[in-house]
Amino acid sequence: MADDVRGLARSFGRVGRDLFTAPARWRARQWVLLLAFVATTLLAYLEKRPIQAWVERGGGSVERALAQFVNVYASGLAMTLLGLAVFIAGRWSRKRALVDAAVVLGVAGIWCWILMKIGQFVFAERRPMDGGAMKLVALGGHGVSGHAAVAALLFFPVRDVLARDATPRVRHIVTAALLAWAALVGWSRVWLGMHFVWNVSLGLAIGFFTGFVATRPSRE
């Protein structure tokens, strides 16, 4: 148990260090992608109300049921319980991939939550259903979608750690399923009036980036 705790502490420190030093290793392609992301997110912010109205205008009972399902089962609490269940199942069945995926997801999840909360503090925007007014640097903001961050966070730990020994075909299916899940979660947050598109964009970016950094040793 003591070794597990020390291992978690080392992983937490490494991921935190890598999150803030990663840009120093970026090449031109990564900076171009960052600039493209910033530009599109800024555009989504400037046009947030027309985009919101366009997304919310369609749909009926089926869409509402799907969005409500995602609202419950894509929350941070649900993913925490899932990670704990995966860890226990991995230890019980002696499946190292399950244990490693749960540990990576747990460490990355803490940093993802920290970055998400910082973003919500800086961009203290009200939810679209509450008017969507922006207030910078304040408590109680919703400028970053936590659900979207959690959905994106799953991608690299599941694909590169949990499914690391799977066949290429299975990994392709897993990749498609995880991307579809992230897209579904993002859509549900906008459709329900919980977030604007730009909030979802920030959440997805935080989740993907945190998961990518946390699983870097698995790819090396």
N, C-alpha and C positions, 0 to 999 in steps of 0.2 A: 504493500500500500504506500509506504514512504517513497519507494522508487517511482511509483505512478504519479504521486504528487509532485515530486521533483521534476519528472519528465514533463508534466503539464506546465509547470512554472517556466521551464526552459523554452518550451514551445511557445508559450504566451509571450515571453520576452523576445524571442526570435521573430515572431510574426509582427509584433509591434515595431521592432527595429526595421524590418524589411518594408513595412508599409510606408514608412517615412523616408527611407533611403532608396526605394525602388526607382524614382525618377532619375536618380544619378546614373543609372545603368541603361536608361532608355536610349533608343536610337531614333533616327529621323521619323521612321514609320510610327512609333509610339506617340511622338509629339504631334504628328499630323492627325492621328486618331483623336488625341485629346482636344486639339483645336476644333476638329469637326464636331466632337461631342459638345463642346462649350457653345459653338455657334448654333447647333440645332436645338440645344436646351434653352438657350437665350431666345431663340425664335419662338419656341413653344411657350415660354413665359410671356413674351410680348403678345402672343395670340391665344393666351390661355382660355379666355372666355368663349371666343368663337369655336375653338376646338372642343371645349367642354360641352357646349350646346349641341354640337354635331354628334358627339359620342352618345349623349344622353337621350337624344330624340327617338331612338329606335329601341325595339325590344319589348317583351311582354313577360308572361308568367314564367316561361322556361328560362329566359335570361336572368330574371330576378332570382329564381331558385338556384341557378348555377352561381351567380355572383354571391349570394348569401352563403352557399356552401364553401366557396373559396374564402369568404370573409372569416369564417370560423376556423377552417382547417389549414389556412396558410398563415396563421398568426405566429408570432414569436413563441408564445406558450406552447402551441401545438408542435412546432418544430423542435422545441426543447424537449418535450416529452418523447417525441419520435427519436431524437438523438440518444436519449437515455435508454429507451427500449432497445435500440440497435446495439448500444454498448453492452447492455446486460445480455442480450442474445449472443453477441460475439464472444463474451467471456464464458458463457455457459456452454456454447457449442465449440469453443476453441477455434473460431474463425477469425484469423488475424485481420483480414480485410475489413470485417465489420467493426472490430475494435478500433483499428487505425482510422477508419472513416468517421466514427463517432467522436474520437479525440480531436481530429483535425476540424471537424464541424463545430465542436464545442469551443475550441480556442478561437477559430475564425469568427464564430458567432458573437463572442464577447467583444472583439474588436469591431465587428460590424455594428453592434448595438451602440458602442461608444461613438463611432463616427456618425451614425444615424442621429443620435441624440444631439451631437454637436451641430449637425446640419439643421435639425429642427429648432435649435436655440438661435442659430444665426438667422435662418429664414423662418421667422415665427409667423407664418401665414395661417390664416383661418381656413377651415375646410370650405370647399365650394358650396356645400349645403348650408354653411353658416355665413355666406357672403364673400368669402375668399379674399378679405382684406389682408394686405401685407404689412407686417411690422418687423423690422430688423432687430435682432438681438433682444429676445424676450422669452420668457417661459411659456409653455403651453402651445408652442407652434406646431404646424403640421407640414412644413415645407419640404420634407423628405418622407417618402412612403416607406414605412417599416415593413409592410407586407411584401412590397416589391423587392426590398433589400434581402429579406429572408428567402424569397423564391429564387433570386439570382445566386445567393450564397450556396445553395445546394449544388449548383452545377459542377464545379471543379472537384469538391470532395467526393461526390458520387461518381462522376465519370473517371477521375484520375486515381482515386484511392479505392473506393468500393468495387468498381468495375475494372480494376487494373489488370486482372487476369482473364477477363472475358475475351471472346473472339471479336475481331473487327466488326462483324455484322451486329453483334449485341451492343457493342460500344456506340455504333452509329444509331441504333434504336434508342439507347439511353440518352444520347446527345439530343436527338430530336424530341424525345419526351420531356426532357428537362427544359429545353428552350420553349416548347409549347406551354409548359406549366408556368414559366416566367411570364410569357405573353398573356396567358389567361388571367393570372393574378393582376398584372398591370391593367388589363382591360377592366376587370371587376372593380378596381379601386376608383377608376375614372367614372365608370357607368353608375356606381352607387353614389357618386357625388362626394366621396371621401377625399379625393385628391385630384389635382389637375395633372395633365400629361407631363408637365415638366417636373412635378414632384415624383412621379413614377420613374422618370428618366434618371433622376438623381439617385433614387433608391436602388434601381437596377445597377447603376454604375458602382455604387458602394459595395453591393453584394458580390458582383462579379469580381471586382478588384480585390476585395478581402479574401474571397475564396481562392482566387488565383495565387495570391501571395502565400497563403497558408499551405497550399499544396505544392509549392515550388520544389521542395526536396524530393517529392514523389516523382517529379518529371526529370530530375537530374540523374 
